[in-house]
């Protein structure tokens, strides 16, 4: 993880719980035009491709206000949530935004590994009857560490609507997966991929550094046409983020 502060995003629509009166709900035309939203001081959402939104949530002060990324992907009359944010309230607000602003309620979610910024919101999603998919190892590690546990499992590759979930091998964590939206060629690399400004590999407490380079090679071989890669922390980029991550491993 990096410790950089979340960059200030200029919202086109503000949806905060602290407002004394709720803003008018946008009609479909307005929602289609808007490409960036601030849901709260610690949550922003930005469109990065047709039907693909990147959410960024801030950790609490005890974690140093670290920004973490995830995705909301439109899928027919519903949507899919990739990673939950740092806490249950953030997951709840993301799900509410998808339902009220996009008009596409979250019908399933994915946790890309067992760390807090990926799984902390699982309880609120489960309470809403939303299944949360995770690698079998993610379920095992979450249980062992006392973290929220995904409710659906897969082993190596799975398809969830327009998304492919792929476990390339260990890296940042023993269970890190990547999530690919093939229609837009957007990859969510999660914490397995470092952003272009990263000067080091971040949190290595659960990393398997020796396996990381080969895991990167599997991702590059499987998804050569990727256009946009969203790292777990920091700004999106292209395939150069995979090369940058490999360079940091040397």
C-alpha positions as a LaTeX table, in Angstrom:
\begin{tabular}{lrrr}
\hline
Residue & $x$ (\AA) & $y$ (\AA) & $z$ (\AA) \\
\hline
Unk1 & 0.00 & 0.00 & 0.00 \\
Unk2 & 1.05 & 3.57 & $-0.52$ \\
Unk3 & 0.55 & 6.34 & 1.97 \\
Unk4 & $-0.16$ & 9.13 & $-0.42$ \\
Unk5 & $-3.27$ & 11.18 & 0.24 \\
Unk6 & $-6.22$ & 10.80 & $-2.07$ \\
Unk7 & $-6.04$ & 13.37 & $-4.81$ \\
Unk8 & $-8.85$ & 15.91 & $-4.84$ \\
Unk9 & $-11.48$ & 15.03 & $-7.41$ \\
Unk10 & $-13.84$ & 17.65 & $-8.79$ \\
Unk11 & $-17.33$ & 16.18 & $-8.32$ \\
Unk12 & $-20.12$ & 16.65 & $-10.82$ \\
Unk13 & $-22.63$ & 15.49 & $-8.25$ \\
Unk14 & $-22.27$ & 15.49 & $-4.46$ \\
Unk15 & $-24.09$ & 12.85 & $-2.46$ \\
Unk16 & $-23.10$ & 13.29 & 1.18 \\
Unk17 & $-24.97$ & 12.21 & 4.26 \\
Unk18 & $-23.98$ & 15.43 & 6.03 \\
Unk19 & $-26.08$ & 17.67 & 3.76 \\
Unk20 & $-29.04$ & 19.29 & 5.47 \\
Unk21 & $-31.21$ & 18.54 & 2.44 \\
Unk22 & $-30.73$ & 15.80 & $-0.12$ \\
Unk23 & $-29.91$ & 16.92 & $-3.68$ \\
Unk24 & $-32.45$ & 16.18 & $-6.35$ \\
Unk25 & $-31.99$ & 12.78 & $-7.91$ \\
Unk26 & $-30.58$ & 13.19 & $-11.43$ \\
Unk27 & $-32.66$ & 12.03 & $-14.35$ \\
Unk28 & $-31.27$ & 9.42 & $-16.75$ \\
Unk29 & $-29.82$ & 12.06 & $-19.08$ \\
Unk30 & $-27.93$ & 13.80 & $-16.31$ \\
Unk31 & $-26.64$ & 10.52 & $-14.90$ \\
Unk32 & $-25.41$ & 9.51 & $-18.35$ \\
Unk33 & $-23.46$ & 12.76 & $-18.70$ \\
Unk34 & $-21.84$ & 12.72 & $-15.28$ \\
Unk35 & $-18.52$ & 10.94 & $-15.11$ \\
Unk36 & $-17.35$ & 11.68 & $-11.57$ \\
Unk37 & $-19.10$ & 11.69 & $-8.20$ \\
Unk38 & $-18.24$ & 12.36 & $-4.59$ \\
Unk39 & $-20.43$ & 10.21 & $-2.37$ \\
Unk40 & $-18.79$ & 11.30 & 0.91 \\
Unk41 & $-15.49$ & 12.77 & 2.08 \\
Unk42 & $-13.97$ & 9.29 & 1.91 \\
Unk43 & $-15.62$ & 7.93 & $-1.27$ \\
Unk44 & $-15.34$ & 8.97 & $-4.92$ \\
Unk45 & $-16.51$ & 7.21 & $-8.07$ \\
Unk46 & $-15.21$ & 7.91 & $-11.58$ \\
Unk47 & $-16.09$ & 6.39 & $-14.95$ \\
Unk48 & $-13.00$ & 4.98 & $-16.71$ \\
Unk49 & $-14.71$ & 3.15 & $-19.61$ \\
Unk50 & $-18.29$ & 2.63 & $-20.80$ \\
Unk51 & $-20.10$ & 0.84 & $-18.00$ \\
Unk52 & $-16.97$ & 0.64 & $-15.82$ \\
Unk53 & $-16.53$ & 2.86 & $-12.76$ \\
Unk54 & $-13.55$ & 3.07 & $-10.42$ \\
Unk55 & $-14.37$ & 3.69 & $-6.78$ \\
Unk56 & $-11.77$ & 5.08 & $-4.41$ \\
Unk57 & $-12.23$ & 4.90 & $-0.65$ \\
Unk58 & $-10.10$ & 6.29 & 2.18 \\
Unk59 & $-9.03$ & 4.30 & 5.20 \\
Unk60 & $-9.47$ & 5.74 & 8.65 \\
Unk61 & $-6.86$ & 7.90 & 10.32 \\
Unk62 & $-5.50$ & 4.84 & 12.14 \\
Unk63 & $-4.39$ & 3.53 & 8.72 \\
Unk64 & $-3.14$ & 6.95 & 7.58 \\
Unk65 & $-6.05$ & 7.86 & 5.25 \\
Unk66 & $-4.80$ & 5.48 & 2.56 \\
Unk67 & $-6.83$ & 5.50 & $-0.70$ \\
Unk68 & $-7.86$ & 2.14 & $-2.12$ \\
Unk69 & $-9.45$ & 1.45 & $-5.50$ \\
Unk70 & $-12.15$ & $-0.95$ & $-6.65$ \\
Unk71 & $-14.69$ & $-1.16$ & $-9.47$ \\
Unk72 & $-18.41$ & $-0.99$ & $-10.09$ \\
Unk73 & $-19.24$ & $-2.65$ & $-13.42$ \\
Unk74 & $-22.65$ & $-2.32$ & $-15.07$ \\
Unk75 & $-24.21$ & $-5.62$ & $-16.12$ \\
Unk76 & $-27.62$ & $-5.36$ & $-17.75$ \\
Unk77 & $-30.11$ & $-4.06$ & $-15.21$ \\
Unk78 & $-27.68$ & $-4.70$ & $-12.35$ \\
Unk79 & $-24.06$ & $-4.10$ & $-11.45$ \\
Unk80 & $-21.06$ & $-5.91$ & $-9.96$ \\
Unk81 & $-18.90$ & $-4.57$ & $-7.14$ \\
Unk82 & $-15.19$ & $-5.36$ & $-7.14$ \\
Unk83 & $-13.81$ & $-4.92$ & $-3.60$ \\
Unk84 & $-15.83$ & $-3.38$ & $-0.80$ \\
Unk85 & $-13.92$ & $-0.41$ & 0.54 \\
Unk86 & $-12.37$ & $-0.14$ & 4.01 \\
Unk87 & $-15.55$ & $-0.54$ & 6.09 \\
Unk88 & $-19.20$ & $-1.51$ & 6.03 \\
Unk89 & $-20.44$ & 2.07 & 5.67 \\
Unk90 & $-18.42$ & 2.55 & 2.48 \\
Unk91 & $-19.76$ & $-0.69$ & 1.01 \\
Unk92 & $-23.30$ & 0.40 & 1.88 \\
Unk93 & $-22.85$ & 3.80 & 0.25 \\
Unk94 & $-21.36$ & 2.26 & $-2.90$ \\
Unk95 & $-24.27$ & $-0.17$ & $-3.18$ \\
Unk96 & $-26.78$ & 2.63 & $-2.58$ \\
Unk97 & $-25.13$ & 4.79 & $-5.27$ \\
Unk98 & $-25.25$ & 1.98 & $-7.84$ \\
Unk99 & $-28.96$ & 1.48 & $-7.16$ \\
Unk100 & $-30.05$ & 5.11 & $-6.94$ \\
Unk101 & $-27.79$ & 6.90 & $-9.44$ \\
Unk102 & $-27.00$ & 4.21 & $-11.98$ \\
Unk103 & $-30.34$ & 2.51 & $-11.47$ \\
Unk104 & $-28.42$ & $-0.79$ & $-11.42$ \\
Unk105 & $-28.45$ & $-2.46$ & $-8.00$ \\
Unk106 & $-25.40$ & $-4.52$ & $-7.04$ \\
Unk107 & $-26.25$ & $-8.17$ & $-7.66$ \\
Unk108 & $-22.87$ & $-9.71$ & $-6.83$ \\
Unk109 & $-19.44$ & $-8.70$ & $-5.54$ \\
Unk110 & $-15.83$ & $-9.90$ & $-5.69$ \\
Unk111 & $-13.06$ & $-9.72$ & $-3.08$ \\
Unk112 & $-9.66$ & $-9.71$ & $-4.78$ \\
Unk113 & $-7.78$ & $-10.89$ & $-1.67$ \\
Unk114 & $-8.36$ & $-11.16$ & 2.08 \\
Unk115 & $-7.04$ & $-7.78$ & 3.30 \\
Unk116 & $-9.30$ & $-5.21$ & 4.97 \\
Unk117 & $-9.58$ & $-2.84$ & 2.00 \\
Unk118 & $-11.04$ & $-5.71$ & $-0.06$ \\
Unk119 & $-13.29$ & $-7.54$ & 2.40 \\
Unk120 & $-14.35$ & $-5.23$ & 5.25 \\
Unk121 & $-17.72$ & $-4.45$ & 3.68 \\
Unk122 & $-18.75$ & $-8.06$ & 3.13 \\
Unk123 & $-21.13$ & $-8.21$ & 6.15 \\
Unk124 & $-23.35$ & $-5.40$ & 4.86 \\
Unk125 & $-23.46$ & $-6.97$ & 1.38 \\
Unk126 & $-24.33$ & $-10.38$ & 2.81 \\
Unk127 & $-27.09$ & $-8.78$ & 4.89 \\
Unk128 & $-28.59$ & $-7.50$ & 1.63 \\
Unk129 & $-28.43$ & $-10.96$ & 0.08 \\
Unk130 & $-25.58$ & $-10.02$ & $-2.27$ \\
Unk131 & $-23.21$ & $-12.95$ & $-2.90$ \\
Unk132 & $-19.50$ & $-12.16$ & $-2.56$ \\
Unk133 & $-17.10$ & $-14.23$ & $-4.65$ \\
Unk134 & $-13.56$ & $-15.01$ & $-3.60$ \\
Unk135 & $-10.78$ & $-17.47$ & $-4.25$ \\
Unk136 & $-10.86$ & $-20.56$ & $-2.03$ \\
Unk137 & $-7.62$ & $-19.36$ & $-0.45$ \\
Unk138 & $-9.23$ & $-15.99$ & 0.27 \\
Unk139 & $-11.97$ & $-17.74$ & 2.24 \\
Unk140 & $-9.41$ & $-19.80$ & 4.14 \\
Unk141 & $-7.15$ & $-16.85$ & 4.95 \\
Unk142 & $-10.06$ & $-14.60$ & 5.92 \\
Unk143 & $-11.30$ & $-17.23$ & 8.37 \\
Unk144 & $-7.84$ & $-17.77$ & 9.82 \\
Unk145 & $-7.27$ & $-14.02$ & 10.31 \\
Unk146 & $-10.76$ & $-13.23$ & 11.59 \\
Unk147 & $-11.71$ & $-11.18$ & 8.54 \\
Unk148 & $-15.12$ & $-11.10$ & 6.78 \\
Unk149 & $-15.45$ & $-14.17$ & 4.57 \\
Unk150 & $-16.68$ & $-14.31$ & 0.93 \\
Unk151 & $-19.80$ & $-16.42$ & 0.49 \\
Unk152 & $-19.00$ & $-17.97$ & $-2.92$ \\
Unk153 & $-15.71$ & $-19.57$ & $-3.94$ \\
Unk154 & $-13.74$ & $-20.50$ & $-7.05$ \\
Unk155 & $-10.35$ & $-22.09$ & $-7.57$ \\
Unk156 & $-8.43$ & $-20.49$ & $-10.45$ \\
Unk157 & $-10.69$ & $-18.96$ & $-13.12$ \\
Unk158 & $-14.32$ & $-17.93$ & $-12.96$ \\
Unk159 & $-16.76$ & $-15.88$ & $-15.03$ \\
Unk160 & $-19.12$ & $-13.42$ & $-13.37$ \\
Unk161 & $-21.31$ & $-11.69$ & $-15.93$ \\
Unk162 & $-18.95$ & $-9.64$ & $-18.15$ \\
Unk163 & $-16.02$ & $-10.22$ & $-15.78$ \\
Unk164 & $-13.31$ & $-12.86$ & $-15.73$ \\
Unk165 & $-11.74$ & $-13.60$ & $-12.35$ \\
Unk166 & $-8.23$ & $-15.02$ & $-12.61$ \\
Unk167 & $-5.72$ & $-16.22$ & $-10.06$ \\
Unk168 & $-2.27$ & $-15.82$ & $-11.63$ \\
Unk169 & $-0.31$ & $-17.05$ & $-8.62$ \\
Unk170 & 0.87 & $-15.38$ & $-5.45$ \\
Unk171 & 2.37 & $-11.89$ & $-5.31$ \\
Unk172 & 1.19 & $-9.12$ & $-2.99$ \\
Unk173 & $-0.72$ & $-11.85$ & $-1.15$ \\
Unk174 & $-1.03$ & $-15.63$ & $-1.52$ \\
Unk175 & $-4.58$ & $-15.21$ & $-2.84$ \\
Unk176 & $-4.47$ & $-12.08$ & $-5.04$ \\
Unk177 & $-6.59$ & $-12.23$ & $-8.19$ \\
Unk178 & $-7.07$ & $-9.91$ & $-11.16$ \\
Unk179 & $-10.48$ & $-9.04$ & $-12.60$ \\
Unk180 & $-10.87$ & $-8.34$ & $-16.32$ \\
Unk181 & $-13.76$ & $-6.68$ & $-18.16$ \\
Unk182 & $-13.09$ & $-8.03$ & $-21.62$ \\
Unk183 & $-15.53$ & $-5.75$ & $-23.49$ \\
Unk184 & $-13.59$ & $-2.63$ & $-22.47$ \\
Unk185 & $-10.22$ & $-4.39$ & $-21.93$ \\
Unk186 & $-10.07$ & $-2.93$ & $-18.42$ \\
Unk187 & $-8.16$ & $-4.95$ & $-15.84$ \\
Unk188 & $-8.45$ & $-4.46$ & $-12.11$ \\
Unk189 & $-5.02$ & $-5.53$ & $-10.92$ \\
Unk190 & $-5.67$ & $-4.76$ & $-7.27$ \\
Unk191 & $-2.68$ & $-4.71$ & $-4.95$ \\
Unk192 & $-0.94$ & $-7.24$ & $-7.21$ \\
Unk193 & $-0.14$ & $-4.26$ & $-9.51$ \\
Unk194 & 1.63 & $-1.09$ & $-8.38$ \\
Unk195 & 0.80 & 2.38 & $-9.71$ \\
Unk196 & 3.29 & 4.32 & $-11.81$ \\
Unk197 & 4.37 & 6.57 & $-8.93$ \\
Unk198 & 5.06 & 3.72 & $-6.51$ \\
Unk199 & 8.69 & 3.67 & $-5.34$ \\
Unk200 & 8.43 & 0.32 & $-3.57$ \\
Unk201 & 6.17 & $-2.73$ & $-3.30$ \\
Unk202 & 4.22 & $-1.41$ & $-0.34$ \\
Unk203 & 2.87 & $-3.77$ & 2.31 \\
Unk204 & 4.79 & $-7.04$ & 2.10 \\
Unk205 & 3.43 & $-8.56$ & 5.29 \\
Unk206 & 1.67 & $-11.36$ & 3.39 \\
Unk207 & 3.57 & $-11.15$ & 0.10 \\
Unk208 & 5.22 & $-14.02$ & $-1.72$ \\
Unk209 & 7.87 & $-11.96$ & $-3.49$ \\
Unk210 & 9.64 & $-14.94$ & $-5.06$ \\
Unk211 & 6.46 & $-15.97$ & $-6.91$ \\
Unk212 & 5.41 & $-12.48$ & $-7.98$ \\
Unk213 & 7.42 & $-12.17$ & $-11.25$ \\
Unk214 & 6.09 & $-15.44$ & $-12.68$ \\
Unk215 & 2.56 & $-14.45$ & $-11.69$ \\
Unk216 & 2.98 & $-11.17$ & $-13.59$ \\
Unk217 & 4.08 & $-13.11$ & $-16.66$ \\
Unk218 & 0.93 & $-15.23$ & $-16.53$ \\
Unk219 & $-1.21$ & $-12.09$ & $-16.48$ \\
Unk220 & 0.61 & $-10.55$ & $-19.43$ \\
Unk221 & 0.35 & $-13.77$ & $-21.45$ \\
Unk222 & $-3.35$ & $-14.22$ & $-20.75$ \\
Unk223 & $-4.45$ & $-10.61$ & $-21.32$ \\
Unk224 & $-2.18$ & $-9.10$ & $-24.03$ \\
Unk225 & $-4.88$ & $-6.70$ & $-25.26$ \\
Unk226 & $-5.44$ & $-4.92$ & $-21.95$ \\
Unk227 & $-5.88$ & $-1.16$ & $-22.40$ \\
Unk228 & $-6.43$ & 0.13 & $-18.87$ \\
Unk229 & $-5.10$ & $-1.31$ & $-15.62$ \\
Unk230 & $-6.45$ & $-0.15$ & $-12.27$ \\
Unk231 & $-4.01$ & $-0.79$ & $-9.40$ \\
Unk232 & $-5.17$ & $-1.35$ & $-5.86$ \\
Unk233 & $-3.83$ & 2.08 & $-4.89$ \\
Unk234 & $-2.99$ & 5.08 & $-7.06$ \\
Unk235 & $-3.87$ & 6.18 & $-10.58$ \\
Unk236 & $-4.86$ & 3.84 & $-13.43$ \\
Unk237 & $-2.48$ & 3.33 & $-16.32$ \\
Unk238 & $-1.74$ & 0.92 & $-19.14$ \\
Unk239 & 0.31 & $-2.24$ & $-19.37$ \\
Unk240 & 3.36 & $-0.25$ & $-18.31$ \\
Unk241 & 2.11 & $-0.78$ & $-14.75$ \\
Unk242 & 2.92 & $-4.48$ & $-15.06$ \\
Unk243 & 6.43 & $-3.61$ & $-16.25$ \\
Unk244 & 6.80 & $-1.10$ & $-13.42$ \\
Unk245 & 5.74 & $-3.70$ & $-10.85$ \\
Unk246 & 8.27 & $-6.14$ & $-12.26$ \\
Unk247 & 10.99 & $-3.47$ & $-12.09$ \\
Unk248 & 10.23 & $-2.90$ & $-8.40$ \\
Unk249 & 10.72 & $-6.62$ & $-7.79$ \\
Unk250 & 14.33 & $-6.57$ & $-9.01$ \\
\hline
\end{tabular}
